[in-house]
Amino acid sequence: MSTQYSETKAREVEESIRKKFHKTLLSKFCKAIQEYDLLRPGDKVAVCISGGKDSMLMAKLFQELKRHNKFDFELVFLVMNPGYTKKNQEMIEKNAKMLNIPITVFETNIFENVFNIEKSPCYICARMRRGHLYSKAKELGCNKIALGHHYDDVIETILMGMLYGGQVQTMMPKLHSTNFEGMELIRPMYLIKEEDIIKWRDYNKLEFLQCACKFTEKLAAENGEMNSKRKKMKELIAMLKKDDPQVDQNIFASLENVNLSTVIAYKDKNGVRHHFKDDYDK
């Protein structure tokens, strides 16, 4: 890949973000940052890139925000290799170069450690990945890590919690780390819909990693297809939207409109459980 091609492609992608996809991508990115107070002057953010469309777009949106430079903050584009195949790792590095994203790569052996775990391997893998990202980001002087979860991830998480976990919860726009003092996780893609990310990807004729996890590749080889709970949630939401296009917006809004007087029980921020019977007769 020539340097000239990379520069030209990067400019085309950036131009598409500023113009064609300004309303659906850049505006919503900035809105989430402002609405949830995700960035503050002096922050140093580790933008965590997995190689997929979501995190690659997040990196470009951060670059665009930095270009306007309304207040001072720093960025590190962090790529963790948890045990990718050589082909997948090369694809990530090739895309980063083409899109003019100066990545910092570090190695781990997470895939090897979780490959033979039968119970909740995805949960364990996610916890380990996050821990490594926090640790490396802190080592590099960052006080925040940014993950590329989007609007659809939030909605799917709400339904998964209700249908499979028996609880009402969601993926928060930001969280304080419980294990790394002074570190915070932010999700600036929180208001961006996946369909708009796909439109941006296809418009620019970009190809990213779909899933580079050895565990899901193993299941796909054994079962023919990886039929995950999240995939089921996508299908359920798509089916419901055929009757009511506002279904996804209503699910999202439901977590901002919780009436505790109509909830049988809930836990407060300290984990203390409250039941409606506690003060029913008062």
N, C-alpha and C positions, 0 to 999 in steps of 0.2 A: 504494500500500500504506500503510495507516494505521499510525501509531506504536503504537496499542493492539493491532492485529492482530499486529504484529511481536513485541511483548512477550509476548502470549499464546502465540503459536506457539513462541517461544524457550523459554518455561517448559515447554510440553508436551514439546518435544524433550529438554530437560534432565531432566525427570522420567522420561522413558522410559529414558534412560541410567542414571539412579540406581536404577531399580526393574526394569522388564521386561528390560532388556538389561545389567544390572549384571554378571552372571556371564560372558556371552559377549563383552562389549566392555570395560567399565571395569576389571574384574578382570584381564583379560588385558593390557590396556594398562599397568596398574600393575605386573603381574608382569614384563613385558618391561623396564620401566624399572629395576626392582630387580635382576632376574637379570643384565642386561647392563650395569648401572651407567651408565645413559644420562643421568641428571640428578644434579647436585651443587649444594650451596648456593652461591649467587652466580652461577649460570649465567644468561645472557640468550639465549633461544632464538628464532630466527626460524622460526616455523611456516609452512612454505611451502604455499600454497594454490593449486592449479591450477584449481579449480572443479568437480572431480569429487567423487563420493560419499566417496572414501577420505580426501582431504585435508580436506574439510569436517567429516567426523566426527572426524578427528584434532584439529582446532581445538577442537571442543566437548569432547573428552576432556581436552585440556590445560586448558581453562577449568574443568572439573570438578575436576581435580587441584589447580589453583591455589586453588579455592574452599576446599579443606580446609587449604591453607597449612601443611603440616607442616614445610616448610623454605622458605627464601627463594630465589625465582628469578623472573626476568622473562620476559615473552612479547611478541613482536612478530608480528602476523599478516600475513605478507608475500605479496602477490599480484604476480607479474610478468606483464605483458602482452607476450607475444612477437610479437604481431601478430594478435590475435584479431579476428574480425569485431565490429562494433559490437554486434550482437545477442548474441553470446557473452559479451562483456565486461559488458554490462548484466545478463545473467543471473547472472554471478558476483557482481556488486555487489548485486543484488537479494536473492540468497540470503544473502549475508553480513549484510545489513541485517535480513532476516527472522529470522536465527538469532542476532542480537546478537553478531556477530563484528566487532570494530573493525579493519578491514583497512587496510594501507598499500600503495598501488599504485604501481608504477614501470613505465616503458615501455622496451621494447627492440625491435629489428627482426630478431629471430632467424629467424622464418618466412620473411621476404623473403630472407635470406642463404642459407638452405638449400634453398629451394624448387626450384631448378634443379640441385641436386647429385644425380647419379644413383647414385653408389656410397656406401652406408651413410649415407643422409641422417638416419635416426633416431638413429644413434650420434652423429653430429656435432651434431645438434640437442640431444640429451641432455647432451653435454659442454658445449655453449655455455650452455644453460639453467642448468646447475649452476654454471658459472663466474660468471654474472651474479648468481645467488642468493647465492653466497659473498661476492662483492664488495659487494653492497648490504647484506647482513646485517652484514658487518664495518664498513661505513660507519655503520650504525645502532648500533654498539657491541655486537653479538651475538658470542658465541664458539661458537655451535652453530647449525646449520640442521637442521630436522626434516622428513623426507620421509614421505609416506603409504603406503609400500610395506607390503603385508600378507603373511600366512602363505602364501597361494597364489602370490604373486609370488616368494617364496623358493623354493618347490618347483619352479615352472616354470623358474626360472633355473638350478637344478641340472640339470634334464633338458635344457634348451637347450644348456648348456655341454657335456654329455656327447654328445648326439646331433648337434649342429651345430658345436660348437667343439672337440671332441676333448679335453676337459679336465674335471677334477672341481673345481668351485668353486661358490660360492654368493654370495648377496647378504648382506653382513655386517650385523649389527645396529648397528654404529658403525664409523666410519673417521676417521682423521686426514687432513685435507686436505694434499695434497702441494704445492699451489701457494699456499695462503693460510695463513701461519704462525699457529698458535694457534687455528685453526678446526677444527671437528669436525662430521661428519655423523652424525645419529642416526635410527633407524627404530623409533619406539615402538609402531607397529602390527604389529610382527614376529610376534606370536603370535595375531593376530586373523584369523579366517577370512573370506573374501570373502562367503560365503553369509550370515554373520551381519550383515555390513555392509548387504547387500541387504535383509535382513529389517527392519533398523532404518530404512532409507530408505523402504521400502514401508509399514511400520507408521505412519510419520509423514507419509505422502503427500507426500514431497519429490521434487523433480525437479532433477537436476544435469546438468552437461555430460557427454556421453558421450565424445566425442573432438573437440577443436576444432583439430586439426592440419590445416593446408592440404594437406600432402603426402598424408595418408591419405584426405582428401576427394578429392584428385585421382585417386588410385588407384581409389577406389570408383567414381568417375565413369567411369573407363576400363575397369575390369574387372568392375563390378557389385558387387564385394564385396572387402573388404580381408582377404585370407587370410594373416594373419601367423603367424610361427613360434610366438609366444606363444599364439595362439588354438589352434593345433594341439596344443600341450602341454596346454591346458585340456581339449580333447576326448579326448586320450590318457588323462589322469588320470581323467576321468569314466568312460571305458570300463573301465579297470582296477579302479576302485572298485566296479563292478557285481559283480565276482567277490570282491573283498576290500575292505571298507569302510576298512580300516586302511592302505591303500596310501599315502595322502598323509602319514600320520604316520610310516610307515616310511621314506619318502624323506627327510623332515625329520630324523629320528633318525640316518640314515646318516652325515650330516656331523658328528655328535657322537660317532660310534663308528668312527673311522678307525683301522685297525690298520696302521701303517707297515711292519710285518714281512711283510705280505701284499700290499704295493704294489710294482709293478715299478720305478717311478721317481716322484720327487716333487721339488718345489722348496721350499726353506726360505724363511723370511721375508726373507732377503737376496737371493732369486732364484737361489741356487746349486742346481744340479740334482744330485740323488743317485740312484744306480741300485743295485738290489739286488745286483748283481755286485761293487760296490765293496768290500764286506766279507763276501761270501758264504763265502769260505774261511777267514775269521779265527775 
